[in-house]
Amino acid sequence: MKVGVVTFPGSLDDADARRAVRIGGHEAVALWHGDDDLKGVDAVVLPGGFSYGDYLRCGAISRFAPVMTSVVEAAGKGMPVLGICNGFQILCESHLLPGALIRNDHRKFVCRDQRLRIERVDTPWTSAYAAGAEVTIVLKNGEGGFVADEPTLDRLEGEGLVIARYLDDNPNGSLRDIAGISNERGNVVGLMPHPEHAVEDLTGPGTDGLGFFTSLAATIFA
């Protein structure tokens, strides 16, 4: 598959995401925030970082970048879209996912290897995992607390739209320990931890994040 990785001003993990895409067996295509051409890609990754300096709210300016007009349209037609950390924030600001990400409850930036439980495995980004799989993936954020009103949280739980949940302890105050969610169709996934930093044994905590990228291969032949 051709997987586009968007670079916004302030993106930090776009090169890491492209590398993870290649390790996952796909062709990585660099996409620019100011260009609405998706270059014929089959999927899109919105990487972590501090897009547009995180002015206003994290992801609030990126939501209006020209590339996002095309991403929103493509997502509506079923294209797989993964938002990682700042990318998750952008997906919420773009209304592709519900809820919002706010300042960590302890008011400090957190950077550590974080244990997660994978809960939804029927998406293009998680099908390589077994339901209930416990993995360790890098987490680094200052505004990673997922919040939503109670009806929205109940809907996410009731419809099985929580794709990953924090284990051991909650690193940022996310309601119901939510680390990632999907839309109803499953093609749009937002994840606060960084799977692209856990794709090789040489760096990071291991390879537990690789499944987010190898899962796309199964999507082609589904």
SEFIMAR-148000 format. One record per atom (N, C-alpha, C, O): x, y, z; residue in one letter. Coordinates in steps of 0.2 Angstrom, whole numbers, padded with zeros to 4 digits, always signed. Layout:
<recs>
XYZa...
</recs>
This chain:
<recs>
+0004-0006+0000m+0000+0000+0000m+0004+0006+0000m+0010+0006+0002m+0002+0012-0003k+0005+0018-0002k+0002+0022+0004k-0004+0023+0004k+0006+0023+0008v+0003+0027+0015v+0006+0034+0015v+0012+0035+0015v+0002+0039+0015g+0004+0046+0015g+0005+0048+0023g+0001+0046+0027g+0011+0051+0024v+0012+0054+0031v+0012+0061+0030v+0017+0064+0026v+0008+0065+0033v+0007+0072+0033v+0013+0076+0037v+0014+0074+0043v+0016+0081+0034t+0020+0085+0038t+0017+0092+0039t+0015+0095+0034t+0016+0094+0045f+0013+0100+0047f+0019+0105+0049f+0024+0102+0052f+0019+0111+0049p+0024+0115+0053p+0024+0113+0060p+0019+0114+0064p+0029+0111+0063g+0030+0108+0070g+0029+0101+0071g+0029+0098+0076g+0028+0097+0065s+0028+0090+0066s+0035+0087+0068s+0040+0090+0065s+0035+0083+0073l+0041+0080+0075l+0042+0073+0073l+0048+0070+0073l+0037+0069+0072d+0037+0062+0071d+0035+0059+0064d+0034+0054+0063d+0035+0064+0059d+0034+0062+0053d+0039+0057+0050d+0037+0053+0046d+0045+0059+0051a+0050+0054+0048a+0050+0047+0051a+0051+0042+0048a+0049+0047+0058d+0048+0041+0061d+0042+0037+0059d+0042+0031+0058d+0037+0041+0057a+0031+0037+0055a+0032+0034+0048a+0030+0029+0046a+0035+0038+0044r+0037+0035+0037r+0041+0029+0037r+0040+0024+0034r+0046+0029+0042r+0050+0024+0043r+0046+0018+0046r+0047+0012+0043r+0042+0019+0050a+0037+0013+0053a+0033+0010+0047a+0032+0004+0047a+0031+0015+0043v+0027+0012+0037v+0031+0008+0033v+0029+0002+0030v+0037+0010+0031r+0042+0005+0027r+0043-0001+0031r+0043-0006+0027r+0045-0001+0037i+0046-0007+0041i+0040-0012+0041i+0040-0018+0041i+0034-0009+0041g+0028-0012+0040g+0026-0015+0033g+0021-0019+0033g+0031-0014+0029g+0030-0017+0022g+0026-0013+0017g+0024-0015+0012g+0026-0006+0018h+0022-0002+0013h+0027+0004+0011h+0032+0005+0013h+0024+0007+0006e+0027+0013+0003e+0025+0019+0006e+0019+0021+0007e+0030+0023+0009a+0029+0029+0013a+0029+0035+0008a+0034+0036+0004a+0024+0039+0008v+0023+0045+0004v+0023+0051+0008v+0018+0052+0012v+0027+0056+0007a+0027+0062+0011a+0022+0067+0008a+0021+0068+0002a+0017+0069+0012l+0012+0074+0011l+0013+0080+0014l+0015+0080+0020l+0012+0086+0011w+0013+0092+0014w+0007+0096+0016w+0002+0095+0012w+0006+0099+0022h+0000+0102+0025h-0003+0107+0020h-0009+0108+0020h+0001+0110+0016g-0002+0116+0012g-0004+0113+0005g-0006+0117+0001g-0004+0107+0004d-0005+0104-0003d-0011+0099-0002d-0011+0095+0002d-0017+0100-0005d-0023+0096-0005d-0023+0090-0009d-0027+0086-0009d-0017+0088-0012d-0016+0082-0016d-0014+0077-0012d-0008+0077-0009d-0017+0071-0011l-0015+0066-0007l-0011+0061-0011l-0009+0055-0009l-0010+0062-0018k-0005+0059-0022k-0007+0051-0023k-0002+0047-0023k-0013+0050-0023g-0015+0043-0024g-0014+0038-0019g-0013+0032-0020g-0013+0040-0012v-0011+0036-0007v-0017+0031-0005v-0023+0033-0007v-0016+0026-0002d-0021+0021+0000d-0023+0022+0008d-0029+0020+0010d-0019+0026+0011a-0020+0027+0018a-0016+0033+0020a-0012+0035+0017a-0018+0036+0026v-0015+0042+0028v-0013+0042+0036v-0017+0039+0040v-0007+0044+0038v-0005+0045+0045v-0004+0052+0046v-0001+0056+0043v-0007+0054+0051l-0006+0061+0054l-0002+0060+0060l-0004+0057+0065l+0005+0062+0060p+0010+0061+0065p+0009+0065+0071p+0006+0070+0071p+0014+0063+0076g+0014+0067+0082g+0019+0074+0081g+0022+0074+0076g+0018+0078+0086g+0022+0084+0086g+0018+0090+0089g+0014+0089+0093g+0020+0096+0087f+0016+0102+0089f+0014+0106+0083f+0017+0111+0082f+0010+0103+0079s+0008+0107+0073s+0006+0114+0074s+0002+0115+0078s+0009+0118+0070y+0008+0126+0071y+0009+0128+0078y+0006+0133+0080y+0014+0125+0081g+0015+0127+0088g+0010+0125+0093g+0011+0128+0099g+0005+0122+0091d-0001+0120+0096d-0004+0127+0098d-0006+0127+0104d-0004+0132+0094y-0007+0138+0096y-0015+0137+0096y-0017+0133+0093y-0018+0141+0100l-0025+0141+0101l-0027+0134+0105l-0027+0135+0111l-0028+0129+0102r-0028+0122+0105r-0024+0117+0100r-0023+0119+0094r-0022+0112+0103c-0018+0107+0099c-0022+0105+0094c-0028+0102+0095c-0020+0105+0088g-0023+0103+0082g-0028+0108+0079g-0031+0106+0073g-0030+0113+0082a-0035+0118+0080a-0034+0121+0074a-0038+0122+0070a-0027+0123+0073i-0026+0127+0066i-0025+0121+0061i-0027+0123+0055i-0022+0116+0062s-0021+0110+0057s-0027+0108+0054s-0027+0106+0048s-0032+0108+0058r-0039+0106+0055r-0041+0110+0049r-0044+0107+0045r-0038+0116+0048f-0040+0120+0042f-0034+0120+0037f-0035+0124+0032f-0029+0116+0038a-0024+0115+0033a-0027+0112+0026a-0032+0108+0027a-0025+0115+0020p-0028+0112+0014p-0028+0104+0014p-0033+0102+0011p-0023+0101+0016v-0022+0094+0016v-0028+0091+0020v-0031+0085+0018v-0031+0094+0025m-0036+0091+0029m-0043+0091+0025m-0047+0086+0027m-0044+0095+0021t-0050+0095+0017t-0050+0088+0013t-0055+0085+0013t-0044+0087+0010s-0044+0080+0006s-0044+0074+0011s-0047+0069+0009s-0041+0075+0017v-0041+0069+0021v-0048+0068+0024v-0050+0062+0024v-0052+0073+0026v-0059+0072+0028v-0063+0069+0023v-0067+0065+0024v-0062+0071+0017e-0066+0069+0011e-0065+0061+0010e-0069+0057+0009e-0058+0060+0010a-0056+0053+0009a-0058+0048+0015a-0060+0043+0013a-0058+0051+0021a-0060+0047+0027a-0067+0045+0026a-0069+0040+0028a-0071+0050+0024g-0078+0049+0023g-0080+0044+0018g-0085+0041+0018g-0075+0042+0013k-0076+0037+0008k-0073+0030+0010k-0073+0026+0007k-0070+0030+0016g-0068+0024+0019g-0060+0023+0019g-0058+0018+0021g-0056+0028+0017m-0049+0028+0017m-0047+0027+0025m-0049+0031+0029m-0042+0022+0026p-0039+0022+0033p-0035+0028+0035p-0031+0030+0031p-0037+0031+0040v-0033+0037+0043v-0031+0035+0050v-0035+0034+0054v-0025+0036+0052l-0022+0035+0059l-0019+0042+0061l-0015+0045+0058l-0022+0044+0067g-0019+0050+0070g-0016+0048+0076g-0019+0045+0081g-0009+0050+0077i-0005+0048+0082i-0004+0054+0086i-0001+0059+0084i-0005+0054+0093c-0004+0060+0097c-0007+0066+0095c-0013+0067+0095c-0003+0071+0092n-0005+0077+0089n-0010+0076+0083n-0015+0079+0082n-0009+0070+0080g-0013+0068+0075g-0020+0066+0077g-0025+0067+0074g-0020+0063+0083f-0027+0061+0087f-0030+0068+0088f-0036+0068+0087f-0027+0073+0091q-0030+0079+0092q-0033+0083+0086q-0038+0086+0086q-0029+0082+0080i-0031+0085+0074i-0038+0081+0072i-0042+0085+0069i-0038+0075+0073l-0044+0071+0071l-0050+0073+0075l-0056+0074+0072l-0049+0075+0081c-0055+0077+0085c-0057+0084+0083c-0063+0085+0083c-0052+0088+0082e-0053+0095+0080e-0057+0095+0073e-0061+0100+0072e-0056+0090+0069s-0059+0090+0062s-0065+0086+0062s-0069+0085+0057s-0067+0084+0068h-0074+0080+0069h-0074+0074+0066h-0079+0071+0065h-0068+0071+0064l-0068+0064+0062l-0069+0059+0068l-0071+0053+0067l-0067+0061+0074l-0068+0058+0080l-0071+0062+0085l-0070+0068+0085l-0075+0059+0090p-0078+0063+0095p-0073+0065+0101p-0068+0062+0101p-0075+0069+0105g-0071+0071+0111g-0066+0076+0110g-0065+0079+0104g-0061+0076+0115a-0056+0081+0114a-0050+0079+0118a-0051+0075+0123a-0044+0081+0117l-0038+0080+0121l-0036+0086+0125l-0035+0092+0122l-0036+0086+0132i-0034+0092+0136i-0028+0091+0140i-0025+0085+0139i-0026+0096+0143r-0020+0096+0147r-0020+0090+0152r-0025+0089+0155r-0014+0087+0153n-0013+0081+0157n-0015+0083+0164n-0014+0089+0166n-0019+0079+0168d-0022+0081+0174d-0016+0083+0179d-0018+0087+0184d-0010+0080+0179h-0005+0082+0183h-0001+0088+0181h+0004+0090+0184h-0003+0091+0175r+0000+0097+0172r+0007+0097+0170r+0011+0101+0170r+0010+0090+0169k+0017+0089+0167k+0017+0085+0161k+0012+0081+0160k+0022+0086+0157f+0023+0082+0151f+0025+0075+0153f+0029+0075+0158f+0023+0070+0150v+0025+0063+0152v+0028+0060+0146v+0026+0061+0140v+0033+0056+0147c+0037+0053+0142c+0039+0046+0145c+0044+0046+0150c+0036+0040+0143r+0038+0034+0146r+0035+0028+0142r+0032+0029+0137r+0038+0022+0143d+0035+0016+0140d+0028+0015+0143d+0028+0014+0150d+0023+0014+0140q+0016+0013+0143q+0013+0007+0141q+0013+0005+0135q+0011+0003+0145r+0007-0003+0144r+0000-0001+0142r-0004+0003+0145r-0003-0005+0137l-0009-0004+0134l-0013-0011+0133l-0009-0016+0133l-0019-0010+0133r-0023-0016+0131r-0027-0014+0124r-0030-0009+0124r-0026-0018+0119i-0029-0017+0113i-0036-0020+0113i-0037-0026+0115i-0041-0016+0112e-0048-0018+0113e-0052-0019+0107e-0057-0023+0107e-0051-0016+0101r-0054-0016+0095r-0049-0019+0090r-0044-0015+0089r-0051-0024+0087v-0046-0027+0082v-0049-0028+0075v-0046-0032+0071v-0054-0025+0074d-0057-0026+0067d-0057-0019+0063d-0061-0018+0059d-0051-0016+0064t-0050-0010+0060t-0044-0011+0056t-0040-0015+0057t-0043-0007+0051p-0037-0007+0046p-0031-0006+0050p-0025-0008+0048p-0031-0003+0056w-0025-0002+0060w-0023-0006+0065w-0018-0006+0068w-0028-0011+0067t-0027-0015+0073t-0028-0022+0072t-0028-0026+0077t-0030-0024+0066s-0031-0031+0064s-0026-0036+0065s-0027-0042+0066s-0020-0034+0066a-0014-0038+0067a-0014-0041+0075a-0010-0045+0076a-0018-0037+0079y-0017-0039+0086y-0023-0044+0088y-0028-0044+0084y-0022-0048+0093a-0028-0052+0096a-0031-0047+0101a-0029-0043+0104a-0038-0048+0101a-0042-0044+0106a-0039-0046+0113a-0038-0051+0115a-0038-0040+0117g-0036-0041+0123g-0028-0041+0124g-0026-0042+0129g-0025-0040+0118a-0018-0041+0118a-0015-0035+0123a-0017-0029+0122a-0010-0036+0127e-0007-0031+0131e+0000-0030+0128e+0004-0034+0127e+0001-0023+0126v+0007-0021+0123v+0010-0015+0127v+0007-0012+0131v+0017-0014+0125t+0020-0008+0128t+0022-0004+0122t+0026-0006+0118t+0020+0002+0122i+0021+0007+0117i+0023+0014+0120i+0021+0016+0126i+0028+0018+0117v+0030+0024+0119v+0024+0029+0120v+0020+0030+0116v+0024+0033+0126l+0019+0038+0127l+0023+0044+0128l+0028+0045+0132l+0021+0050+0125k+0024+0056+0126k+0019+0062+0124k+0018+0063+0119k+0017+0065+0130n+0012+0070+0128n+0011+0075+0134n+0013+0073+0140n+0009+0081+0133g+0007+0086+0138g+0000+0087+0138g-0003+0089+0143g-0003+0086+0133e-0011+0087+0132e-0014+0081+0129e-0016+0081+0124e-0014+0075+0133g-0016+0069+0131g-0022+0066+0135g-0024+0060+0134g-0025+0070+0139g-0031+0068+0143g-0037+0068+0138g-0040+0073+0136g-0040+0062+0137f-0046+0061+0133f-0052+0063+0137f-0053+0060+0142f-0056+0067+0134v-0062+0069+0138v-0068+0069+0133v-0067+0071+0127v-0074+0068+0135a-0080+0068+0131a-0086+0068+0137a-0085+0066+0142a-0092+0070+0134d-0097+0070+0139d-0099+0063+0140d-0098+0058+0137d-0103+0062+0145e-0105+0055+0147e-0109+0051+0142e-0107+0045+0141e-0114+0054+0138p-0117+0050+0133p-0112+0048+0128p-0113+0043+0125p-0107+0052+0126t-0102+0050+0121t-0098+0045+0123t-0096+0040+0120t-0096+0045+0130l-0092+0040+0133l-0096+0033+0133l-0093+0028+0131l-0102+0034+0135d-0106+0028+0135d-0107+0025+0128d-0107+0019+0127d-0107+0029+0123r-0108+0027+0116r-0102+0023+0114r-0102+0018+0110r-0096+0026+0115l-0089+0023+0113l-0089+0016+0116l-0086+0012+0113l-0091+0016+0123e-0090+0009+0126e-0095+0004+0123e-0093-0001+0121e-0101+0007+0122g-0107+0002+0120g-0106+0000+0113g-0108-0006+0112g-0103+0004+0109e-0102+0002+0102e-0095-0001+0100e-0094-0002+0095e-0091-0002+0106g-0085-0005+0105g-0080-0001+0101g-0076-0003+0097g-0080+0006+0102l-0076+0010+0098l-0069+0012+0102l-0065+0016+0099l-0068+0010+0108v-0062+0011+0111v-0057+0006+0109v-0058+0000+0109v-0052+0008+0106i-0047+0003+0102i-0041+0001+0107i-0038-0004+0106i-0040+0006+0112a-0034+0004+0117a-0036+0008+0123a-0038+0013+0123a-0033+0005+0129r-0034+0007+0135r-0028+0007+0139r-0024+0002+0139r-0027+0012+0143y-0021+0012+0148y-0021+0006+0153y-0027+0005+0156y-0016+0003+0154l-0015-0002+0160l-0011+0001+0165l-0007+0005+0164l-0011-0002+0171d-0007-0001+0177d-0009+0006+0180d-0012+0006+0186d-0008+0011+0177d-0010+0018+0179d-0012+0022+0174d-0009+0021+0168d-0016+0027+0175n-0018+0032+0170n-0013+0038+0169n-0012+0041+0174n-0009+0039+0164p-0004+0043+0163p-0006+0051+0163p-0001+0055+0163p-0012+0052+0161n-0014+0059+0159n-0021+0061+0161n-0023+0066+0159n-0024+0057+0164g-0031+0058+0167g-0036+0057+0161g-0042+0059+0162g-0035+0053+0156s-0040+0051+0151s-0046+0048+0154s-0045+0043+0158s-0052+0050+0153l-0058+0047+0156l-0058+0040+0154l-0057+0038+0148l-0060+0036+0158r-0061+0028+0157r-0054+0025+0155r-0055+0020+0151r-0049+0028+0156d-0042+0025+0154d-0041+0025+0146d-0038+0020+0144d-0045+0029+0143i-0045+0028+0135i-0039+0031+0132i-0037+0036+0134i-0035+0026+0129a-0029+0028+0125a-0030+0029+0118a-0026+0033+0114a-0035+0027+0115g-0037+0027+0108g-0044+0025+0106g-0047+0021+0110g-0047+0028+0101i-0053+0027+0099i-0054+0027+0091i-0049+0028+0088i-0059+0024+0089s-0061+0024+0082s-0067+0027+0080s-0072+0028+0085s-0069+0028+0074n-0075+0030+0072n-0079+0023+0071n-0077+0018+0072n-0086+0024+0069e-0090+0018+0069e-0088+0013+0064e-0088+0007+0064e-0086+0016+0058r-0084+0012+0052r-0077+0008+0054r-0076+0003+0051r-0073+0011+0058g-0067+0008+0060g-0061+0011+0056g-0055+0009+0057g-0062+0014+0050n-0056+0017+0046n-0052+0022+0049n-0047+0023+0047n-0055+0026+0053v-0052+0032+0057v-0050+0030+0064v-0055+0028+0068v-0044+0030+0066v-0042+0028+0072v-0037+0034+0075v-0033+0036+0072v-0038+0036+0081g-0034+0040+0085g-0031+0037+0091g-0034+0034+0094g-0024+0038+0092l-0021+0035+0097l-0016+0040+0100l-0012+0043+0097l-0016+0040+0107m-0012+0045+0110m-0004+0042+0110m+0000+0046+0109m-0003+0036+0112p+0004+0033+0112p+0006+0033+0105p+0003+0034+0100p+0013+0032+0104h+0017+0032+0098h+0019+0025+0096h+0024+0023+0098h+0015+0022+0092p+0017+0015+0089p+0023+0015+0085p+0027+0010+0084p+0024+0021+0081e+0030+0022+0077e+0037+0022+0080e+0042+0021+0077e+0036+0022+0087h+0043+0022+0091h+0044+0015+0094h+0048+0014+0098h+0040+0010+0092a+0040+0004+0095a+0040-0001+0089a+0035-0006+0089a+0044-0001+0084v+0044-0005+0078v+0050-0009+0077v+0051-0013+0073v+0055-0008+0082e+0062-0012+0081e+0064-0013+0088e+0063-0009+0093e+0068-0018+0089d+0071-0020+0096d+0076-0015+0097d+0078-0014+0103d+0080-0013+0092l+0086-0009+0093l+0084-0002+0097l+0088+0000+0101l+0078+0001+0095t+0076+0007+0098t+0069+0006+0101t+0065+0003+0098t+0068+0010+0107g+0061+0009+0110g+0060+0003+0114g+0065-0001+0115g+0054+0002+0116p+0053-0004+0121p+0052-0011+0118p+0051-0016+0121p+0053-0011+0111g+0052-0017+0107g+0048-0016+0101g+0048-0011+0098g+0044-0021+0099t+0041-0020+0092t+0033-0021+0093t+0030-0022+0088t+0031-0019+0099d+0023-0020+0100d+0019-0015+0096d+0013-0016+0095d+0022-0010+0093g+0019-0005+0089g+0018-0006+0082g+0014-0003+0078g+0022-0011+0080l+0022-0013+0073l+0016-0015+0070l+0014-0014+0064l+0011-0018+0074g+0005-0021+0071g+0001-0015+0069g-0004-0017+0064g+0001-0009+0071f-0003-0004+0068f-0001-0002+0061f-0005+0001+0057f+0005-0005+0059f+0007-0003+0052f+0006-0010+0048f+0005-0009+0042f+0008-0016+0050t+0007-0022+0047t-0001-0024+0046t-0002-0027+0041t-0005-0021+0050s-0012-0022+0049s-0015-0020+0043s-0020-0023+0040s-0012-0015+0040l-0014-0012+0033l-0014-0018+0028l-0018-0018+0023l-0009-0022+0028a-0008-0027+0023a-0014-0032+0023a-0016-0034+0018a-0017-0034+0029a-0023-0038+0029a-0029-0034+0026a-0033-0037+0023a-0029-0028+0026t-0034-0024+0024t-0035-0025+0016t-0041-0025+0013t-0029-0025+0013i-0029-0026+0005i-0033-0032+0003i-0037-0032-0002i-0032-0038+0007f-0035-0044+0005f-0041-0046+0009f-0043-0052+0008f-0044-0042+0013a-0050-0043+0016a-0056-0044+0012a-0061-0046+0014a
</recs>
